[in-house]
Amino acid sequence: MVNGFPELVYKAKQDNQLDLGPTATALELLQAVYRSPSQELHTRMRAAALCLPFETPKLGVSFIVNDADIAARLDKAIERTAIARANGSKVIEAQPIAEPAPAPTERPSSASSAPASLNRLYDKRHWRRF
């Protein structure tokens, strides 16, 4: 039938087989997927994102403690404090200062005579509304 439309031809998808041995790990499979140009881009990107934590090192903090236990470290800290006090170092002994209680805030007088819908304008919980 000729009506101006082109003929539709079915094309089978290419077989995207990855050549992996029987002892391949999951990481090797994902690497083969994201390195294969025949795979779709979103599939390759997903595989690359899943491989990322295993291919690049993570930043971390490490430290070395030479002392055998916490008790030895505490004893050394106490000795340092005793030496500092014996040398005449000043110890800061601060006393808390009592602050006066804040005065209660009152609503404007116009709010009490205003209707309930306008009282919401002066409510502190909704001060960013307007």
Protein Blocks (a to p, Z undefined) as FASTA:
>chain_A
ZZhiacdddddddddddcddfkbcfklmmmmmmmpmkbcfklmmmmmmmmmmmmpccddd
ddddfbfblmlmmmmmmmmmmmmmmnopacdddddddddddddddddfklmmpcfklmmm
mpmklmmmZZ
